[in-house]
Amino acid sequence: MKKSILAAAAVATAAALALSGCVAGEGAPAGDETPSQEGWSATTLNIDFATYNPLSLVIKDQGWLEDALGDDVTVNWVQSAGSNKANEALRAGAIDVGSTAGSAALLARSNGSPIKVIDIYSQPNWAAILVPASSPVTEVSELKGKHIAATKGTDPYFFLLQTLEANGLSLDDVVVENLQHADGKAALEAGAVDAWSGLDPLLSTSVANGASKIIYDNIDFNSYGFLNATEDFITNHADLAQLVVNAYEKARAWAEENPEKTAAILAEVAGIDPAIATAVIADRTNLAVDPVPGKAQLDVLKVIGPVFVESGDVASQKAIDDALDSLLEPKFAKAADPSAL
């Protein structure tokens, strides 16, 4: 479970523990929560789950949040099809907590979305450039003038931008088809596009089924998995924010102790073969990362940020710098206690 796909190891994440009783309510500093007669600070918790975030699937499957909150707080689970969808839901207030790639969180914050990172759930090697199995294309440089599917606002899109730059190309040299991840896979396999910047577990499924092949894979172009919360939620519902991060710490320990069960949960939710799910968890995901957002994540994002400005996704480097200065909120992960439940 702790192995990475490359020797340059993917770090990874998150997971957690639900508190067994009520904790201090609104405005209480993270880490100082104690049982309160007033109960929880809200009556609902809206949180996402995603196949690119296996720990979210474990938490949902095990029901730890529901057990901790009892009848006092209703937990609403909302599936995120990609980082862009999670960011849309966070910005609209449809969810309080959502999982994205680190690059997507930076993009959202740089463009004014009031989110902060409360936990790091992984650094998987989840993106790669694929072409149809029968394609004569073997190098990224051969994609000039080609149609490439990618989901804007997600790590595979930013993976594509970096890949093009590293191979002497730019966005002006290709045609990007903005398709959601599953639609990009379908378009590639149908021959509607020449290449796809794909996301696991979809890309591993396509390769395993013999429909496509990877022509470029670079773990350094993948950013960490970020667990984000709205500023309103962090400020006014710190007790629930701490509970969620505790749940992620419990899930990390559970997943590392139960890799087969974790893969089985992923296979069921994603609708993929258990063998593929096992490969995704064992070979393309590493859950041994420090969950506290900090310098390691900022170092990666400082490299990605200028790419956003160059591509026009962010108006200025100042917007990037301001976002980097305000994006991380480490206090919840620092206070996480896996033994609390």
C-alpha positions, 0 to 999 in steps of 0.5 A, a space after each residue: 500500500 505504501 509503494 509508489 508506481 515510480 522510484 521517485 515515489 508518489 506520496 500520499 494521504 489522508 485519512 482519519 477518525 471520527 470523534 465519538 462524542 460532540 465537540 466544541 461548537 462554532 468558533 472553537 479553535 481546532 485541537 481544543 474541541 471538548 464535548 459540549 452540551 450544545 451539540 454540533 454547530 450545524 444540522 447538516 454536513 455536505 461532503 463529497 466522495 470521488 473515485 480519484 479519492 479512495 479514502 473518501 470511499 472508505 469513509 462513506 462505506 464504513 459510516 464513521 461520520 454517521 456513527 459519530 454524528 448520530 441523529 443530530 447531523 445529517 450527512 449528505 454525500 455528493 459524488 464529484 466526477 472531477 476536481 472541476 466539479 468539486 470546485 463548482 460545488 464548493 463555490 456554489 455552497 452545495 458541499 462544505 468539503 470537497 476533494 480535488 487535485 492540488 493544482 485545481 485547488 490553486 486554480 480555484 483560489 486564484 480565481 476567487 473561490 473562498 476555499 482552503 486546504 484542510 488535509 492532504 489525502 494523497 499524491 497519486 500518479 493519477 494522470 497520463 497521456 494516452 492514445 488509441 491502442 492502434 494509433 501510430 503516435 508514440 511521442 508527445 511531439 507527434 500530437 501537434 495539430 491533433 485533438 486531445 481530450 482533457 477536463 479543464 480545471 483538473 490535474 490531467 488538464 494541468 498535466 497536459 499543459 506541462 507535458 506539452 511545454 516539456 515536449 516543445 509544444 503549446 496549447 496553440 499547437 493542439 486542439 483541446 476538447 473539454 470533456 469530462 473524464 469519462 467522456 474523454 475516455 469514451 471519445 478516445 476509445 471511439 476514435 473521436 479524438 487522437 489522444 486523452 489526458 486521462 485520470 485513474 481509475 478510468 485510464 488504467 481500465 482503458 489500458 487494461 482492456 486493450 483500448 488504449 496505450 500510455 505514451 507519456 507518464 510523469 509523476 512529477 507533473 501530478 499534484 497532491 490530492 487536496 481536501 478543501 473546505 469553504 472558509 464559511 465552514 472552517 470559520 463557523 463549523 470548526 467542530 465538523 471540519 475537525 471531525 472530517 479530518 479525523 475521519 480521513 486519518 482513520 481511513 488512512 490507517 484502515 486502508 493501509 491495513 486493508 488494501 484488498 478491501 479498499 480496492 474492493 470498495 473502489 471497484 464497486 463504486 467505480 464499476 471496474 474490475 477488482 484487479 484494475 482497482 487493486 493495481 490503482 491502489 497498489 501501484 498508482 497510489 501511495 497513502 503514506 503522505 503527511 496529511 498536514 498541508 505545508 511546504 511540500 505542497 507549496 513547492 509543487 504549486 509554485 511550479 504549476 502556478 506560472 503555467 496557469 498564467 501562461 495558459 490564460 487560466 489565471 489573470 496574473 502571477 500576483 493572483 497566484 502568489 496571493 492564493 499560495 499565501 492563503 490557500 493552506 489551513 493546516 490546524 485541523 490536520 495537525 490536531 487529528 487524532 486517530 485514536 479518538 474513536 
